[in-house]
Amino acid sequence: MVNIQAKTREEYFKAAEEREPLIRELDGIIQQAAPKLKPVIFGGMSGTWLGYGMQPYQTKSMKEPGEWPVIALASQKNYVSLYVMAVENGEYMAEKYAKDLGKVSVGKSCIRFKKLEDLNLPAVTELLKTVADKFEKEGAVYSQ
């Protein structure tokens, strides 16, 4: 895992090095598909991510609830991760739509890919719009 430490979105883009163009393009796609999800820098000691929209989040082991992005983007060591932190009818939405997303690896909320061409952009865009609309209506999309 790449440990990008950034305080601003611009620092994050620069820290992504050779993936900067890919990260910038996907950031634009996310913001166009989900314009009401406010972009944020999210994370801490183990690295930062580009987040979009924040929602209440609490695991069983957490004493106090926190916040977690609805959508996030991270440059990893060998691939890029697009996180879609949304559950619908008890099913992770990234997994639900996995077969349509392109040449990707999907696990729960994480969509992993190496280059933008690996993504089926119309399907990914539709997923992002669906999640953003659901979040706007419900205020949180990660609880089961």
KEPADREN-356407 format. One record per residue (C-alpha): x, y, z; residue number from 1; residue in one letter. Coordinates in nm, 3 decimals, always signed. Example, Ala and Ser with C-alpha at 12.3 -4.5 7.8 and 13.67 -1.06 7.14 Angstrom:
BEGIN
- +1.230	-0.450	+0.780	1	a $
- +1.367	-0.106	+0.714	2	s $
# end
This chain:
BEGIN
- +0.000	+0.000	+0.000	1	m $
- +0.121	+0.348	-0.082	2	v $
- +0.117	+0.577	+0.217	3	n $
- +0.028	+0.913	+0.064	4	i $
- +0.022	+1.188	+0.324	5	q $
- -0.153	+1.493	+0.183	6	a $
- -0.324	+1.791	+0.341	7	k $
- -0.486	+1.916	+0.022	8	t $
- -0.635	+1.761	-0.286	9	r $
- -0.362	+1.918	-0.499	10	e $
- -0.093	+1.759	-0.277	11	e $
- -0.270	+1.424	-0.318	12	y $
- -0.273	+1.453	-0.698	13	f $
- +0.100	+1.537	-0.705	14	k $
- +0.184	+1.253	-0.463	15	a $
- +0.013	+1.002	-0.695	16	a $
- +0.308	+1.062	-0.931	17	e $
- +0.267	+0.866	-1.258	18	e $
- -0.099	+0.801	-1.170	19	r $
- -0.175	+1.173	-1.133	20	e $
- -0.355	+1.200	-1.472	21	p $
- -0.568	+0.891	-1.394	22	l $
- -0.655	+1.015	-1.044	23	i $
- -0.741	+1.363	-1.175	24	r $
- -0.963	+1.221	-1.450	25	e $
- -1.145	+0.985	-1.215	26	l $
- -1.185	+1.269	-0.963	27	d $
- -1.360	+1.469	-1.237	28	g $
- -1.585	+1.173	-1.323	29	i $
- -1.680	+1.129	-0.957	30	i $
- -1.753	+1.499	-0.910	31	q $
- -1.964	+1.508	-1.226	32	q $
- -2.160	+1.194	-1.129	33	a $
- -2.200	+1.296	-0.764	34	a $
- -2.181	+1.678	-0.755	35	p $
- -2.348	+1.710	-0.415	36	k $
- -2.086	+1.492	-0.240	37	l $
- -1.834	+1.741	-0.103	38	k $
- -1.472	+1.648	-0.183	39	p $
- -1.254	+1.597	+0.127	40	v $
- -0.911	+1.467	+0.220	41	i $
- -0.973	+1.168	+0.445	42	f $
- -0.738	+0.953	+0.650	43	g $
- -0.442	+0.985	+0.876	44	g $
- -0.138	+0.787	+0.985	45	m $
- -0.178	+0.504	+0.734	46	s $
- -0.233	+0.743	+0.445	47	g $
- -0.488	+0.977	+0.300	48	t $
- -0.756	+0.927	+0.038	49	w $
- -0.967	+1.155	-0.174	50	l $
- -1.313	+1.130	-0.021	51	g $
- -1.650	+1.248	-0.147	52	y $
- -1.930	+1.315	+0.100	53	g $
- -1.915	+1.206	+0.462	54	m $
- -2.160	+0.979	+0.639	55	q $
- -2.200	+0.852	+0.996	56	p $
- -2.006	+0.532	+1.053	57	y $
- -1.957	+0.305	+1.352	58	q $
- -1.832	-0.050	+1.385	59	t $
- -1.917	-0.273	+1.678	60	k $
- -1.570	-0.213	+1.824	61	s $
- -1.594	+0.168	+1.805	62	m $
- -1.693	+0.339	+2.128	63	k $
- -1.795	+0.658	+1.950	64	e $
- -1.938	+0.696	+1.601	65	p $
- -1.726	+0.864	+1.339	66	g $
- -1.760	+0.965	+0.979	67	e $
- -1.653	+0.785	+0.664	68	w $
- -1.667	+0.894	+0.298	69	p $
- -1.950	+0.775	+0.077	70	v $
- -1.705	+0.740	-0.213	71	i $
- -1.325	+0.745	-0.195	72	a $
- -1.031	+0.718	-0.429	73	l $
- -0.684	+0.591	-0.335	74	a $
- -0.364	+0.531	-0.527	75	s $
- -0.222	+0.201	-0.400	76	q $
- +0.113	+0.038	-0.469	77	k $
- +0.001	-0.175	-0.765	78	n $
- -0.344	-0.042	-0.851	79	y $
- -0.605	+0.225	-0.785	80	v $
- -0.892	+0.170	-0.544	81	s $
- -1.234	+0.324	-0.591	82	l $
- -1.432	+0.275	-0.271	83	y $
- -1.811	+0.285	-0.287	84	v $
- -1.922	+0.268	+0.074	85	m $
- -2.286	+0.185	+0.018	86	a $
- -2.513	-0.104	+0.105	87	v $
- -2.853	-0.172	-0.048	88	e $
- -3.082	-0.440	+0.096	89	n $
- -2.788	-0.586	+0.290	90	g $
- -2.569	-0.615	-0.022	91	e $
- -2.257	-0.409	-0.092	92	y $
- -2.333	-0.205	-0.403	93	m $
- -1.984	-0.247	-0.551	94	a $
- -2.025	-0.625	-0.532	95	e $
- -2.381	-0.607	-0.662	96	k $
- -2.268	-0.428	-0.979	97	y $
- -1.924	-0.597	-1.012	98	a $
- -1.997	-0.787	-1.333	99	k $
- -2.077	-0.460	-1.514	100	d $
- -1.781	-0.250	-1.394	101	l $
- -1.514	-0.371	-1.634	102	g $
- -1.177	-0.541	-1.594	103	k $
- -1.171	-0.493	-1.217	104	v $
- -1.137	-0.683	-0.893	105	s $
- -1.415	-0.615	-0.645	106	v $
- -1.433	-0.686	-0.274	107	g $
- -1.722	-0.554	-0.064	108	k $
- -1.683	-0.177	-0.113	109	s $
- -1.355	-0.171	-0.307	110	c $
- -1.318	-0.164	-0.685	111	i $
- -0.952	-0.224	-0.783	112	r $
- -0.807	-0.155	-1.127	113	f $
- -0.476	-0.062	-1.289	114	k $
- -0.576	+0.185	-1.559	115	k $
- -0.879	+0.392	-1.651	116	l $
- -0.935	+0.181	-1.963	117	e $
- -1.006	-0.116	-1.733	118	d $
- -1.324	+0.053	-1.611	119	l $
- -1.656	+0.037	-1.788	120	n $
- -1.703	+0.412	-1.734	121	l $
- -2.076	+0.426	-1.816	122	p $
- -2.148	+0.151	-1.559	123	a $
- -1.917	+0.307	-1.297	124	v $
- -2.076	+0.648	-1.355	125	t $
- -2.424	+0.501	-1.315	126	e $
- -2.319	+0.331	-0.989	127	l $
- -2.177	+0.659	-0.857	128	l $
- -2.496	+0.848	-0.949	129	k $
- -2.713	+0.581	-0.786	130	t $
- -2.511	+0.594	-0.463	131	v $
- -2.509	+0.976	-0.458	132	a $
- -2.887	+0.989	-0.509	133	d $
- -2.940	+0.728	-0.237	134	k $
- -2.716	+0.925	+0.001	135	f $
- -2.902	+1.249	-0.071	136	e $
- -3.233	+1.080	+0.015	137	k $
- -3.115	+0.876	+0.315	138	e $
- -2.820	+1.065	+0.465	139	g $
- -2.617	+0.745	+0.512	140	a $
- -2.575	+0.449	+0.279	141	v $
- -2.335	+0.220	+0.461	142	y $
- -2.544	+0.079	+0.744	143	s $
- -2.698	-0.263	+0.690	144	q $
# end
